[in-house]
Structure formats: C-alpha cells, structure tokens
Amino acid sequence: MAEERKSITLYVAQQPFKLSILPSQEELYHRVEKRIQDYTRDLAEKNNITDKVMQLGYAAINFALNEIYLTDKQKFVDTDLKNNLRKIQEVINLTLNDSKE
C-alpha cells in the first residue's frame, strides 16, 4: 500500500512553497530548506547581495554546479571501479587456470 502524502510548507527567500511529500521524507525537505536559507544568507553577507532573486540565482548556479560535478565524479568512479574489477577478475582467472595445470 502506498504511503499517504503529507502537506508541508517550506520557505525559500521568505516565499512559501507548499509541497505534498511522503512523511518519511519530511526531515530531508527541512534539511534542504535550511541548506538553501544558510547558503543565501552567507551569499548576502559575504557579497552584499540584498536582492532575493539574485541570491536564489547564485544559489541555483552553485547547487547545479555541485550536482554536475558530483555526477561527473560518480561516472568516473563507476568507470574506474569497473576497470579495476575487470583487472581483478583477470588475475583471479589466471590464478585459477595456473592452479589447474
């Protein structure tokens, strides 16, 4: 049976965003809300950016950049891991074949 959805409101740049989420994800959404608030507040303080739209724009650029970086890094790790596992498999096969002879 599907989990019932819950209605919550997150505040980003002092604007309410009403969402329907799974109750098990509520903590995750509140962590996201806090992360955005902290980042935009830091931007505002460090760079004297008072315009909320500008803060959100810079935050969106930063979060997208991080997501792309992590996705690319994960692809590299996956490829590197597959290559290393293939090499290990070759060594195992050679070792097993040598022990049969």
C-alpha positions in Angstrom: 0.0 0.0 0.0 1.3 3.4 -0.9 2.3 5.7 1.9 -0.1 8.7 2.4 1.3 12.0 1.4 1.7 14.9 3.8 1.4 18.6 3.0 4.2 20.9 4.2 5.3 24.4 3.6 8.9 25.3 3.0 10.2 28.9 3.0 12.7 29.9 0.4 13.6 33.6 0.1 10.7 34.3 2.5 8.3 32.8 0.0 6.1 29.8 1.0 6.3 26.7 -1.2 3.5 24.2 -0.5 4.6 20.6 -1.2 2.9 17.2 -1.0 5.5 14.8 0.2 5.9 11.3 1.8 6.0 11.7 5.6 9.3 9.7 5.6 10.9 12.5 3.6 9.9 15.4 5.7 13.2 15.7 7.5 15.1 15.6 4.2 12.9 18.5 2.9 13.5 20.6 6.0 17.3 20.0 5.7 17.0 21.2 2.1 15.2 24.3 3.3 17.8 25.0 5.9 20.7 24.5 3.4 19.1 27.0 1.0 18.5 29.5 3.7 22.0 29.2 5.1 23.6 29.5 1.7 21.6 32.5 0.6 22.3 34.2 3.9 26.0 33.6 3.5 25.9 34.9 0.0 24.1 38.0 1.2 26.6 38.7 4.0 29.8 37.9 2.1 28.9 39.6 -1.2 26.4 42.2 0.0 23.6 40.8 -2.2 20.3 42.1 -0.9 18.1 41.1 -3.8 16.4 37.8 -3.0 16.1 36.8 -6.7 19.9 37.4 -7.1 20.6 35.3 -4.0 18.4 32.5 -5.4 20.0 32.8 -8.8 23.5 32.4 -7.3 22.3 29.6 -5.1 20.8 27.8 -8.1 24.0 28.1 -10.1 26.1 26.8 -7.1 23.8 23.9 -6.4 23.6 22.9 -10.2 27.4 23.2 -10.4 27.8 20.9 -7.4 25.3 18.4 -8.8 27.1 18.3 -12.2 30.5 17.9 -10.5 29.3 15.1 -8.3 27.5 13.3 -11.2 30.6 13.5 -13.3 32.8 12.3 -10.4 30.4 9.4 -9.8 30.6 8.4 -13.5 34.4 8.5 -13.3 34.4 6.4 -10.1 32.0 3.9 -11.6 34.1 3.5 -14.7 37.3 3.3 -12.7 35.8 0.7 -10.4 34.5 -1.4 -13.3 38.0 -1.3 -14.9 39.7 -2.4 -11.6 37.1 -5.1 -11.0 37.8 -6.4 -14.6 41.5 -6.5 -13.9 40.9 -8.3 -10.6 38.7 -10.8 -12.4 41.5 -11.4 -15.0 44.1 -12.0 -12.2 41.7 -14.5 -10.5 41.1 -16.3 -13.7 44.8 -16.6 -14.5 45.5 -17.8 -10.9 42.7 -20.4 -11.1 43.9 -21.5 -14.6 47.5 -21.8 -13.3 46.4 -23.9 -10.3 44.6 -26.4 -12.6 47.7 -27.1 -14.6 
